[in-house]
Amino acid sequence: MKLKGRVTFEDLGAGAWMLEAEDGKRYELAGVDGGRFKAGARVEVEGHLDAGAASTAMAGPIFRVKRVTSV
């Protein structure tokens, strides 16, 4: 599954990188090195939704990232 959108950082719990997708939904990004992101950057992420996952931020559905591309 691929999603495009803008990256943001939420200061919830331990903090979480989020994707504000083009379809208006927000996803918490998992499996990524936060040093690769800059808040406000437009990216395409490839991966899958992890319906059974939980996080300390609990900011949205968790998207397990396999690949990130700047757009």
PQR file with spaces between the fields and no chain letter, atoms N, CA, C, O and H, PARSE charges and radii, in Angstrom:
ATOM       1  N    MET     1       0.843   -1.167    0.000 -0.4000 1.5000
ATOM       2  CA   MET     1       0.000    0.000    0.000 -0.0000 2.0000
ATOM       3  C    MET     1       0.897    1.241    0.000  0.5500 1.7000
ATOM       4  O    MET     1       1.902    1.287    0.709 -0.5500 1.4000
ATOM       5  N    LYS     2       0.525    2.245   -0.799 -0.4000 1.5000
ATOM       6  CA   LYS     2       1.284    3.484   -0.859 -0.0000 2.0000
ATOM       7  C    LYS     2       0.390    4.650   -0.460  0.5500 1.7000
ATOM       8  O    LYS     2      -0.784    4.708   -0.824 -0.5500 1.4000
ATOM       9  H    LYS     2      -0.291    2.208   -1.374  0.4000 1.0000
ATOM      10  N    LEU     3       0.973    5.578    0.298 -0.4000 1.5000
ATOM      11  CA   LEU     3       0.271    6.783    0.716 -0.0000 2.0000
ATOM      12  C    LEU     3       1.165    7.987    0.442  0.5500 1.7000
ATOM      13  O    LEU     3       2.384    7.911    0.593 -0.5500 1.4000
ATOM      14  H    LEU     3       1.927    5.531    0.594  0.4000 1.0000
ATOM      15  N    LYS     4       0.556    9.094    0.039 -0.4000 1.5000
ATOM      16  CA   LYS     4       1.286   10.345   -0.138 -0.0000 2.0000
ATOM      17  C    LYS     4       0.726   11.367    0.826  0.5500 1.7000
ATOM      18  O    LYS     4      -0.466   11.362    1.132 -0.5500 1.4000
ATOM      19  H    LYS     4      -0.435    9.155   -0.084  0.4000 1.0000
ATOM      20  N    GLY     5       1.598   12.251    1.307 -0.4000 1.5000
ATOM      21  CA   GLY     5       1.133   13.302    2.186 -0.0000 2.0000
ATOM      22  C    GLY     5       2.273   14.088    2.792  0.5500 1.7000
ATOM      23  O    GLY     5       3.412   14.035    2.329 -0.5500 1.4000
ATOM      24  H    GLY     5       2.567   12.255    1.059  0.4000 1.0000
ATOM      25  N    ARG     6       1.933   14.822    3.846 -0.4000 1.5000
ATOM      26  CA   ARG     6       2.882   15.697    4.533 -0.0000 2.0000
ATOM      27  C    ARG     6       3.207   15.107    5.904  0.5500 1.7000
ATOM      28  O    ARG     6       2.317   14.645    6.618 -0.5500 1.4000
ATOM      29  H    ARG     6       1.007   14.865    4.222  0.4000 1.0000
ATOM      30  N    VAL     7       4.495   15.128    6.263 -0.4000 1.5000
ATOM      31  CA   VAL     7       4.976   14.596    7.535 -0.0000 2.0000
ATOM      32  C    VAL     7       4.878   15.670    8.617  0.5500 1.7000
ATOM      33  O    VAL     7       5.241   16.826    8.395 -0.5500 1.4000
ATOM      34  H    VAL     7       5.218   15.503    5.683  0.4000 1.0000
ATOM      35  N    THR     8       4.382   15.273    9.787 -0.4000 1.5000
ATOM      36  CA   THR     8       4.362   16.160   10.951 -0.0000 2.0000
ATOM      37  C    THR     8       4.879   15.386   12.154  0.5500 1.7000
ATOM      38  O    THR     8       4.923   14.156   12.141 -0.5500 1.4000
ATOM      39  H    THR     8       4.087   14.335    9.967  0.4000 1.0000
ATOM      40  N    PHE     9       5.270   16.117   13.194 -0.4000 1.5000
ATOM      41  CA   PHE     9       5.696   15.480   14.438 -0.0000 2.0000
ATOM      42  C    PHE     9       4.727   15.879   15.533  0.5500 1.7000
ATOM      43  O    PHE     9       4.475   17.065   15.741 -0.5500 1.4000
ATOM      44  H    PHE     9       5.234   17.116   13.204  0.4000 1.0000
ATOM      45  N    GLU    10       4.180   14.889   16.237 -0.4000 1.5000
ATOM      46  CA   GLU    10       3.262   15.122   17.348 -0.0000 2.0000
ATOM      47  C    GLU    10       4.006   14.861   18.649  0.5500 1.7000
ATOM      48  O    GLU    10       4.608   13.802   18.827 -0.5500 1.4000
ATOM      49  H    GLU    10       4.385   13.925   16.068  0.4000 1.0000
ATOM      50  N    ASP    11       3.961   15.818   19.545 -0.4000 1.5000
ATOM      51  CA   ASP    11       4.642   15.701   20.832 -0.0000 2.0000
ATOM      52  C    ASP    11       3.698   15.055   21.854  0.5500 1.7000
ATOM      53  O    ASP    11       3.338   15.668   22.859 -0.5500 1.4000
ATOM      54  H    ASP    11       3.472   16.678   19.400  0.4000 1.0000
ATOM      55  N    LEU    12       3.307   13.810   21.577 -0.4000 1.5000
ATOM      56  CA   LEU    12       2.426   13.043   22.454 -0.0000 2.0000
ATOM      57  C    LEU    12       3.204   11.859   23.003  0.5500 1.7000
ATOM      58  O    LEU    12       3.849   11.141   22.239 -0.5500 1.4000
ATOM      59  H    LEU    12       3.599   13.312   20.760  0.4000 1.0000
ATOM      60  N    GLY    13       3.158   11.643   24.299 -0.4000 1.5000
ATOM      61  CA   GLY    13       3.911   10.542   24.885 -0.0000 2.0000
ATOM      62  C    GLY    13       5.383   10.713   24.571  0.5500 1.7000
ATOM      63  O    GLY    13       5.987   11.731   24.910 -0.5500 1.4000
ATOM      64  H    GLY    13       2.634   12.226   24.920  0.4000 1.0000
ATOM      65  N    ALA    14       5.958    9.713   23.924 -0.4000 1.5000
ATOM      66  CA   ALA    14       7.365    9.781   23.522 -0.0000 2.0000
ATOM      67  C    ALA    14       7.541   10.525   22.202  0.5500 1.7000
ATOM      68  O    ALA    14       8.663   10.684   21.722 -0.5500 1.4000
ATOM      69  H    ALA    14       5.468    8.886   23.649  0.4000 1.0000
ATOM      70  N    GLY    15       6.436   10.978   21.615 -0.4000 1.5000
ATOM      71  CA   GLY    15       6.485   11.669   20.319 -0.0000 2.0000
ATOM      72  C    GLY    15       6.217   10.686   19.200  0.5500 1.7000
ATOM      73  O    GLY    15       6.519    9.498   19.309 -0.5500 1.4000
ATOM      74  H    GLY    15       5.525   10.849   22.005  0.4000 1.0000
ATOM      75  N    ALA    16       5.644   11.198   18.119 -0.4000 1.5000
ATOM      76  CA   ALA    16       5.308   10.320   16.998 -0.0000 2.0000
ATOM      77  C    ALA    16       5.366   11.085   15.688  0.5500 1.7000
ATOM      78  O    ALA    16       4.908   12.225   15.599 -0.5500 1.4000
ATOM      79  H    ALA    16       5.398   12.164   18.030  0.4000 1.0000
ATOM      80  N    TRP    17       5.932   10.448   14.674 -0.4000 1.5000
ATOM      81  CA   TRP    17       5.900   10.998   13.324 -0.0000 2.0000
ATOM      82  C    TRP    17       4.583   10.580   12.694  0.5500 1.7000
ATOM      83  O    TRP    17       4.195    9.412   12.744 -0.5500 1.4000
ATOM      84  H    TRP    17       6.303    9.523   14.745  0.4000 1.0000
ATOM      85  N    MET    18       3.905   11.549   12.102 -0.4000 1.5000
ATOM      86  CA   MET    18       2.588   11.333   11.520 -0.0000 2.0000
ATOM      87  C    MET    18       2.632   11.650   10.032  0.5500 1.7000
ATOM      88  O    MET    18       3.472   12.421    9.568 -0.5500 1.4000
ATOM      89  H    MET    18       4.221   12.497   12.062  0.4000 1.0000
ATOM      90  N    LEU    19       1.718   11.043    9.300 -0.4000 1.5000
ATOM      91  CA   LEU    19       1.525   11.374    7.892 -0.0000 2.0000
ATOM      92  C    LEU    19       0.115   11.918    7.752  0.5500 1.7000
ATOM      93  O    LEU    19      -0.858   11.229    8.059 -0.5500 1.4000
ATOM      94  H    LEU    19       1.035   10.416    9.677  0.4000 1.0000
ATOM      95  N    GLU    20       0.007   13.154    7.288 -0.4000 1.5000
ATOM      96  CA   GLU    20      -1.288   13.735    6.938 -0.0000 2.0000
ATOM      97  C    GLU    20      -1.472   13.416    5.461  0.5500 1.7000
ATOM      98  O    GLU    20      -0.954   14.115    4.590 -0.5500 1.4000
ATOM      99  H    GLU    20       0.798   13.714    7.038  0.4000 1.0000
ATOM     100  N    ALA    21      -2.216   12.354    5.197 -0.4000 1.5000
ATOM     101  CA   ALA    21      -2.350   11.829    3.839 -0.0000 2.0000
ATOM     102  C    ALA    21      -3.212   12.739    2.964  0.5500 1.7000
ATOM     103  O    ALA    21      -4.002   13.540    3.463 -0.5500 1.4000
ATOM     104  H    ALA    21      -2.637   11.787    5.905  0.4000 1.0000
ATOM     105  N    GLU    22      -3.042   12.597    1.657 -0.4000 1.5000
ATOM     106  CA   GLU    22      -3.800   13.396    0.688 -0.0000 2.0000
ATOM     107  C    GLU    22      -5.299   13.158    0.797  0.5500 1.7000
ATOM     108  O    GLU    22      -6.089   14.016    0.404 -0.5500 1.4000
ATOM     109  H    GLU    22      -2.400   11.946    1.251  0.4000 1.0000
ATOM     110  N    ASP    23      -5.707   11.993    1.332 -0.4000 1.5000
ATOM     111  CA   ASP    23      -7.134   11.702    1.464 -0.0000 2.0000
ATOM     112  C    ASP    23      -7.732   12.273    2.754  0.5500 1.7000
ATOM     113  O    ASP    23      -8.900   12.032    3.059 -0.5500 1.4000
ATOM     114  H    ASP    23      -5.065   11.296    1.652  0.4000 1.0000
ATOM     115  N    GLY    24      -6.930   13.029    3.509 -0.4000 1.5000
ATOM     116  CA   GLY    24      -7.408   13.680    4.724 -0.0000 2.0000
ATOM     117  C    GLY    24      -7.230   12.867    5.993  0.5500 1.7000
ATOM     118  O    GLY    24      -7.476   13.380    7.085 -0.5500 1.4000
ATOM     119  H    GLY    24      -5.981   13.225    3.262  0.4000 1.0000
ATOM     120  N    LYS    25      -6.811   11.621    5.881 -0.4000 1.5000
ATOM     121  CA   LYS    25      -6.606   10.777    7.061 -0.0000 2.0000
ATOM     122  C    LYS    25      -5.206   11.009    7.625  0.5500 1.7000
ATOM     123  O    LYS    25      -4.292   11.431    6.916 -0.5500 1.4000
ATOM     124  H    LYS    25      -6.611   11.204    4.993  0.4000 1.0000
ATOM     125  N    ARG    26      -5.062   10.717    8.934 -0.4000 1.5000
ATOM     126  CA   ARG    26      -3.759   10.836    9.606 -0.0000 2.0000
ATOM     127  C    ARG    26      -3.310    9.453   10.061  0.5500 1.7000
ATOM     128  O    ARG    26      -4.097    8.682   10.611 -0.5500 1.4000
ATOM     129  H    ARG    26      -5.804   10.373    9.510  0.4000 1.0000
ATOM     130  N    TYR    27      -2.042    9.149    9.826 -0.4000 1.5000
ATOM     131  CA   TYR    27      -1.474    7.857   10.191 -0.0000 2.0000
ATOM     132  C    TYR    27      -0.230    8.078   11.031  0.5500 1.7000
ATOM     133  O    TYR    27       0.563    8.979   10.756 -0.5500 1.4000
ATOM     134  H    TYR    27      -1.403    9.775    9.379  0.4000 1.0000
ATOM     135  N    GLU    28      -0.061    7.252   12.057 -0.4000 1.5000
ATOM     136  CA   GLU    28       1.175    7.268   12.831 -0.0000 2.0000
ATOM     137  C    GLU    28       2.169    6.357   12.111  0.5500 1.7000
ATOM     138  O    GLU    28       1.862    5.199   11.825 -0.5500 1.4000
ATOM     139  H    GLU    28      -0.705    6.520   12.280  0.4000 1.0000
ATOM     140  N    LEU    29       3.352    6.881   11.822 -0.4000 1.5000
ATOM     141  CA   LEU    29       4.354    6.122   11.079 -0.0000 2.0000
ATOM     142  C    LEU    29       5.221    5.313   12.027  0.5500 1.7000
ATOM     143  O    LEU    29       5.755    5.851   12.997 -0.5500 1.4000
ATOM     144  H    LEU    29       3.601    7.821   12.055  0.4000 1.0000
ATOM     145  N    ALA    30       5.363    4.033   11.753 -0.4000 1.5000
ATOM     146  CA   ALA    30       6.176    3.132   12.573 -0.0000 2.0000
ATOM     147  C    ALA    30       7.234    2.478   11.700  0.5500 1.7000
ATOM     148  O    ALA    30       7.040    2.279   10.501 -0.5500 1.4000
ATOM     149  H    ALA    30       4.930    3.596   10.965  0.4000 1.0000
ATOM     150  N    GLY    31       8.368    2.144   12.335 -0.4000 1.5000
ATOM     151  CA   GLY    31       9.429    1.460   11.614 -0.0000 2.0000
ATOM     152  C    GLY    31      10.299    2.398   10.800  0.5500 1.7000
ATOM     153  O    GLY    31      10.932    1.989    9.827 -0.5500 1.4000
ATOM     154  H    GLY    31       8.526    2.306   13.309  0.4000 1.0000
ATOM     155  N    VAL    32      10.326    3.670   11.208 -0.4000 1.5000
ATOM     156  CA   VAL    32      11.137    4.647   10.481 -0.0000 2.0000
ATOM     157  C    VAL    32      12.115    5.315   11.429  0.5500 1.7000
ATOM     158  O    VAL    32      11.873    5.413   12.631 -0.5500 1.4000
ATOM     159  H    VAL    32       9.812    4.003   11.999  0.4000 1.0000
ATOM     160  N    ASP    33      13.213    5.769   10.872 -0.4000 1.5000
ATOM     161  CA   ASP    33      14.193    6.549   11.612 -0.0000 2.0000
ATOM     162  C    ASP    33      13.749    8.009   11.529  0.5500 1.7000
ATOM     163  O    ASP    33      13.760    8.598   10.448 -0.5500 1.4000
ATOM     164  H    ASP    33      13.410    5.690    9.894  0.4000 1.0000
ATOM     165  N    GLY    34      13.360    8.596   12.663 -0.4000 1.5000
ATOM     166  CA   GLY    34      12.881    9.972   12.683 -0.0000 2.0000
ATOM     167  C    GLY    34      13.871   10.963   12.110  0.5500 1.7000
ATOM     168  O    GLY    34      13.471   12.041   11.670 -0.5500 1.4000
ATOM     169  H    GLY    34      13.352    8.117   13.541  0.4000 1.0000
ATOM     170  N    GLY    35      15.150   10.631   12.104 -0.4000 1.5000
ATOM     171  CA   GLY    35      16.158   11.513   11.541 -0.0000 2.0000
ATOM     172  C    GLY    35      16.028   11.669   10.034  0.5500 1.7000
ATOM     173  O    GLY    35      16.642   12.564    9.453 -0.5500 1.4000
ATOM     174  H    GLY    35      15.475    9.755   12.461  0.4000 1.0000
ATOM     175  N    ARG    36      15.242   10.819    9.396 -0.4000 1.5000
ATOM     176  CA   ARG    36      15.047   10.878    7.940 -0.0000 2.0000
ATOM     177  C    ARG    36      13.989   11.902    7.566  0.5500 1.7000
ATOM     178  O    ARG    36      13.874   12.277    6.399 -0.5500 1.4000
ATOM     179  H    ARG    36      14.743   10.093    9.869  0.4000 1.0000
ATOM     180  N    PHE    37      13.213   12.360    8.547 -0.4000 1.5000
ATOM     181  CA   PHE    37      12.105   13.255    8.264 -0.0000 2.0000
ATOM     182  C    PHE    37      12.398   14.691    8.670  0.5500 1.7000
ATOM     183  O    PHE    37      13.203   14.964    9.560 -0.5500 1.4000
ATOM     184  H    PHE    37      13.307   12.055    9.495  0.4000 1.0000
ATOM     185  N    LYS    38      11.720   15.584    7.991 -0.4000 1.5000
ATOM     186  CA   LYS    38      11.701   16.991    8.358 -0.0000 2.0000
ATOM     187  C    LYS    38      10.228   17.374    8.369  0.5500 1.7000
ATOM     188  O    LYS    38       9.517   17.148    7.390 -0.5500 1.4000
ATOM     189  H    LYS    38      11.065   15.362    7.269  0.4000 1.0000
ATOM     190  N    ALA    39       9.771   17.952    9.472 -0.4000 1.5000
ATOM     191  CA   ALA    39       8.361   18.326    9.575 -0.0000 2.0000
ATOM     192  C    ALA    39       7.966   19.196    8.388  0.5500 1.7000
ATOM     193  O    ALA    39       8.672   20.143    8.042 -0.5500 1.4000
ATOM     194  H    ALA    39      10.349   18.137   10.267  0.4000 1.0000
ATOM     195  N    GLY    40       6.850   18.874    7.773 -0.4000 1.5000
ATOM     196  CA   GLY    40       6.350   19.615    6.620 -0.0000 2.0000
ATOM     197  C    GLY    40       6.748   19.022    5.281  0.5500 1.7000
ATOM     198  O    GLY    40       6.227   19.433    4.244 -0.5500 1.4000
ATOM     199  H    GLY    40       6.277   18.104    8.054  0.4000 1.0000
ATOM     200  N    ALA    41       7.668   18.056    5.287 -0.4000 1.5000
ATOM     201  CA   ALA    41       8.126   17.446    4.031 -0.0000 2.0000
ATOM     202  C    ALA    41       7.005   16.630    3.395  0.5500 1.7000
ATOM     203  O    ALA    41       6.211   15.996    4.091 -0.5500 1.4000
ATOM     204  H    ALA    41       8.091   17.722    6.129  0.4000 1.0000
ATOM     205  N    ARG    42       6.951   16.653    2.068 -0.4000 1.5000
ATOM     206  CA   ARG    42       5.986   15.823    1.330 -0.0000 2.0000
ATOM     207  C    ARG    42       6.689   14.521    0.951  0.5500 1.7000
ATOM     208  O    ARG    42       7.785   14.529    0.392 -0.5500 1.4000
ATOM     209  H    ARG    42       7.596   17.167    1.503  0.4000 1.0000
ATOM     210  N    VAL    43       6.034   13.402    1.269 -0.4000 1.5000
ATOM     211  CA   VAL    43       6.626   12.082    1.029 -0.0000 2.0000
ATOM     212  C    VAL    43       5.584   11.111    0.488  0.5500 1.7000
ATOM     213  O    VAL    43       4.377   11.341    0.562 -0.5500 1.4000
ATOM     214  H    VAL    43       5.143   13.396    1.724  0.4000 1.0000
ATOM     215  N    GLU    44       6.102   10.023   -0.057 -0.4000 1.5000
ATOM     216  CA   GLU    44       5.283    8.857   -0.366 -0.0000 2.0000
ATOM     217  C    GLU    44       5.852    7.731    0.485  0.5500 1.7000
ATOM     218  O    GLU    44       7.058    7.485    0.475 -0.5500 1.4000
ATOM     219  H    GLU    44       7.082    9.836   -0.118  0.4000 1.0000
ATOM     220  N    VAL    45       4.974    7.044    1.226 -0.4000 1.5000
ATOM     221  CA   VAL    45       5.414    5.918    2.040 -0.0000 2.0000
ATOM     222  C    VAL    45       4.777    4.651    1.504  0.5500 1.7000
ATOM     223  O    VAL    45       3.633    4.648    1.050 -0.5500 1.4000
ATOM     224  H    VAL    45       3.994    7.244    1.234  0.4000 1.0000
ATOM     225  N    GLU    46       5.541    3.582    1.567 -0.4000 1.5000
ATOM     226  CA   GLU    46       5.050    2.277    1.144 -0.0000 2.0000
ATOM     227  C    GLU    46       5.132    1.356    2.343  0.5500 1.7000
ATOM     228  O    GLU    46       6.145    1.329    3.043 -0.5500 1.4000
ATOM     229  H    GLU    46       6.471    3.584    1.935  0.4000 1.0000
ATOM     230  N    GLY    47       4.062    0.592    2.585 -0.4000 1.5000
ATOM     231  CA   GLY    47       4.025   -0.317    3.722 -0.0000 2.0000
ATOM     232  C    GLY    47       2.633   -0.877    3.897  0.5500 1.7000
ATOM     233  O    GLY    47       1.925   -1.125    2.922 -0.5500 1.4000
ATOM     234  H    GLY    47       3.239    0.614    2.017  0.4000 1.0000
ATOM     235  N    HIS    48       2.236   -1.078    5.167 -0.4000 1.5000
ATOM     236  CA   HIS    48       0.906   -1.630    5.437 -0.0000 2.0000
ATOM     237  C    HIS    48       0.362   -1.113    6.765  0.5500 1.7000
ATOM     238  O    HIS    48       1.122   -0.724    7.652 -0.5500 1.4000
ATOM     239  H    HIS    48       2.812   -0.877    5.959  0.4000 1.0000
ATOM     240  N    LEU    49      -0.962   -1.115    6.887 -0.4000 1.5000
ATOM     241  CA   LEU    49      -1.613   -0.779    8.151 -0.0000 2.0000
ATOM     242  C    LEU    49      -1.458   -1.945    9.112  0.5500 1.7000
ATOM     243  O    LEU    49      -1.594   -3.105    8.725 -0.5500 1.4000
ATOM     244  H    LEU    49      -1.579   -1.431    6.166  0.4000 1.0000
ATOM     245  N    ASP    50      -1.171   -1.627   10.366 -0.4000 1.5000
ATOM     246  CA   ASP    50      -1.027   -2.656   11.399 -0.0000 2.0000
ATOM     247  C    ASP    50      -2.190   -2.492   12.375  0.5500 1.7000
ATOM     248  O    ASP    50      -2.075   -1.799   13.386 -0.5500 1.4000
ATOM     249  H    ASP    50      -1.060   -0.685   10.681  0.4000 1.0000
ATOM     250  N    ALA    51      -3.302   -3.135   12.058 -0.4000 1.5000
ATOM     251  CA   ALA    51      -4.551   -2.955   12.806 -0.0000 2.0000
ATOM     252  C    ALA    51      -4.439   -3.368   14.270  0.5500 1.7000
ATOM     253  O    ALA    51      -5.152   -2.819   15.110 -0.5500 1.4000
ATOM     254  H    ALA    51      -3.396   -3.697   11.237  0.4000 1.0000
ATOM     255  N    GLY    52      -3.584   -4.300   14.594 -0.4000 1.5000
ATOM     256  CA   GLY    52      -3.475   -4.784   15.969 -0.0000 2.0000
ATOM     257  C    GLY    52      -2.448   -4.063   16.813  0.5500 1.7000
ATOM     258  O    GLY    52      -2.271   -4.406   17.982 -0.5500 1.4000
ATOM     259  H    GLY    52      -3.006   -4.747   13.911  0.4000 1.0000
ATOM     260  N    ALA    53      -1.772   -3.082   16.264 -0.4000 1.5000
ATOM     261  CA   ALA    53      -0.682   -2.410   16.978 -0.0000 2.0000
ATOM     262  C    ALA    53      -1.204   -1.287   17.866  0.5500 1.7000
ATOM     263  O    ALA    53      -2.255   -0.698   17.613 -0.5500 1.4000
ATOM     264  H    ALA    53      -1.916   -2.803   15.315  0.4000 1.0000
ATOM     265  N    ALA    54      -0.435   -1.012   18.912 -0.4000 1.5000
ATOM     266  CA   ALA    54      -0.708    0.114   19.806 -0.0000 2.0000
ATOM     267  C    ALA    54       0.598    0.877   20.000  0.5500 1.7000
ATOM     268  O    ALA    54       1.683    0.334   19.794 -0.5500 1.4000
ATOM     269  H    ALA    54       0.418   -1.491   19.118  0.4000 1.0000
ATOM     270  N    SER    55       0.479    2.137   20.396 -0.4000 1.5000
ATOM     271  CA   SER    55       1.679    2.934   20.634 -0.0000 2.0000
ATOM     272  C    SER    55       1.462    3.833   21.834  0.5500 1.7000
ATOM     273  O    SER    55       0.340    3.964   22.323 -0.5500 1.4000
ATOM     274  H    SER    55      -0.403    2.578   20.563  0.4000 1.0000
ATOM     275  N    THR    56       2.528    4.450   22.310 -0.4000 1.5000
ATOM     276  CA   THR    56       2.392    5.366   23.441 -0.0000 2.0000
ATOM     277  C    THR    56       1.705    6.652   23.030  0.5500 1.7000
ATOM     278  O    THR    56       1.061    7.292   23.860 -0.5500 1.4000
ATOM     279  H    THR    56       3.440    4.343   21.913  0.4000 1.0000
ATOM     280  N    ALA    57       1.823    7.045   21.784 -0.4000 1.5000
ATOM     281  CA   ALA    57       1.195    8.286   21.320 -0.0000 2.0000
ATOM     282  C    ALA    57      -0.291    8.098   21.039  0.5500 1.7000
ATOM     283  O    ALA    57      -1.086    9.004   21.288 -0.5500 1.4000
ATOM     284  H    ALA    57       2.346    6.525   21.109  0.4000 1.0000
ATOM     285  N    MET    58      -0.671    6.946   20.528 -0.4000 1.5000
ATOM     286  CA   MET    58      -2.053    6.647   20.169 -0.0000 2.0000
ATOM     287  C    MET    58      -2.683    7.809   19.383  0.5500 1.7000
ATOM     288  O    MET    58      -3.768    8.287   19.713 -0.5500 1.4000
ATOM     289  H    MET    58      -0.025    6.210   20.325  0.4000 1.0000
ATOM     290  N    ALA    59      -1.973    8.242   18.344 -0.4000 1.5000
ATOM     291  CA   ALA    59      -2.387    9.412   17.579 -0.0000 2.0000
ATOM     292  C    ALA    59      -3.145    9.082   16.302  0.5500 1.7000
ATOM     293  O    ALA    59      -3.658    9.985   15.642 -0.5500 1.4000
ATOM     294  H    ALA    59      -1.092    7.853   18.077  0.4000 1.0000
ATOM     295  N    GLY    60      -3.224    7.827   15.949 -0.4000 1.5000
ATOM     296  CA   GLY    60      -3.924    7.438   14.731 -0.0000 2.0000
ATOM     297  C    GLY    60      -3.583    6.009   14.370  0.5500 1.7000
ATOM     298  O    GLY    60      -2.779    5.376   15.056 -0.5500 1.4000
ATOM     299  H    GLY    60      -2.807    7.094   16.485  0.4000 1.0000
ATOM     300  N    PRO    61      -4.182    5.480   13.297 -0.5600 1.5000
ATOM     301  CA   PRO    61      -3.850    4.127   12.853  0.2800 2.0000
ATOM     302  C    PRO    61      -2.352    4.028   12.554  0.5500 1.7000
ATOM     303  O    PRO    61      -1.749    4.963   12.027 -0.5500 1.4000
ATOM     304  N    ILE    62      -1.773    2.898   12.895 -0.4000 1.5000
ATOM     305  CA   ILE    62      -0.331    2.726   12.715 -0.0000 2.0000
ATOM     306  C    ILE    62      -0.044    2.157   11.333  0.5500 1.7000
ATOM     307  O    ILE    62      -0.605    1.140   10.928 -0.5500 1.4000
ATOM     308  H    ILE    62      -2.262    2.139   13.324  0.4000 1.0000
ATOM     309  N    PHE    63       0.853    2.848   10.618 -0.4000 1.5000
ATOM     310  CA   PHE    63       1.276    2.448    9.284 -0.0000 2.0000
ATOM     311  C    PHE    63       2.729    2.005    9.372  0.5500 1.7000
ATOM     312  O    PHE    63       3.608    2.816    9.663 -0.5500 1.4000
ATOM     313  H    PHE    63       1.309    3.675   10.947  0.4000 1.0000
ATOM     314  N    ARG    64       2.990    0.719    9.121 -0.4000 1.5000
ATOM     315  CA   ARG    64       4.360    0.165    9.162 -0.0000 2.0000
ATOM     316  C    ARG    64       5.038    0.482    7.833  0.5500 1.7000
ATOM     317  O    ARG    64       4.635   -0.011    6.779 -0.5500 1.4000
ATOM     318  H    ARG    64       2.275    0.060    8.884  0.4000 1.0000
ATOM     319  N    VAL    65       6.062    1.303    7.901 -0.4000 1.5000
ATOM     320  CA   VAL    65       6.747    1.801    6.707 -0.0000 2.0000
ATOM     321  C    VAL    65       7.861    0.869    6.278  0.5500 1.7000
ATOM     322  O    VAL    65       8.686    0.445    7.087 -0.5500 1.4000
ATOM     323  H    VAL    65       6.390    1.704    8.757  0.4000 1.0000
ATOM     324  N    LYS    66       7.870    0.553    4.980 -0.4000 1.5000
ATOM     325  CA   LYS    66       8.959   -0.228    4.391 -0.0000 2.0000
ATOM     326  C    LYS    66       9.865    0.661    3.561  0.5500 1.7000
ATOM     327  O    LYS    66      11.068    0.417    3.469 -0.5500 1.4000
ATOM     328  H    LYS    66       7.200    0.897    4.322  0.4000 1.0000
ATOM     329  N    ARG    67       9.281    1.707    2.946 -0.4000 1.5000
ATOM     330  CA   ARG    67      10.061    2.580    2.063 -0.0000 2.0000
ATOM     331  C    ARG    67       9.485    4.002    2.128  0.5500 1.7000
ATOM     332  O    ARG    67       8.272    4.198    2.197 -0.5500 1.4000
ATOM     333  H    ARG    67       8.304    1.906    3.021  0.4000 1.0000
ATOM     334  N    VAL    68      10.400    4.993    2.103 -0.4000 1.5000
ATOM     335  CA   VAL    68      10.010    6.409    2.094 -0.0000 2.0000
ATOM     336  C    VAL    68      10.671    7.065    0.891  0.5500 1.7000
ATOM     337  O    VAL    68      11.858    6.866    0.631 -0.5500 1.4000
ATOM     338  H    VAL    68      11.386    4.834    2.047  0.4000 1.0000
ATOM     339  N    THR    69       9.878    7.858    0.155 -0.4000 1.5000
ATOM     340  CA   THR    69      10.395    8.590   -0.995 -0.0000 2.0000
ATOM     341  C    THR    69       9.926   10.037   -0.892  0.5500 1.7000
ATOM     342  O    THR    69       8.752   10.289   -0.622 -0.5500 1.4000
ATOM     343  H    THR    69       8.914    8.020    0.366  0.4000 1.0000
ATOM     344  N    SER    70      10.825   10.979   -1.103 -0.4000 1.5000
ATOM     345  CA   SER    70      10.440   12.394   -1.139 -0.0000 2.0000
ATOM     346  C    SER    70       9.696   12.672   -2.439  0.5500 1.7000
ATOM     347  O    SER    70      10.054   12.145   -3.492 -0.5500 1.4000
ATOM     348  H    SER    70      11.779   10.774   -1.322  0.4000 1.0000
ATOM     349  N    VAL    71       8.656   13.504   -2.359 -0.4000 1.5000
ATOM     350  CA   VAL    71       7.910   13.884   -3.571 -0.0000 2.0000
ATOM     351  C    VAL    71       7.829   15.384   -3.698  0.5500 1.7000
ATOM     352  O    VAL    71       7.241   15.892   -4.653 -0.5500 1.4000
ATOM     353  H    VAL    71       8.365   13.932   -1.503  0.4000 1.0000
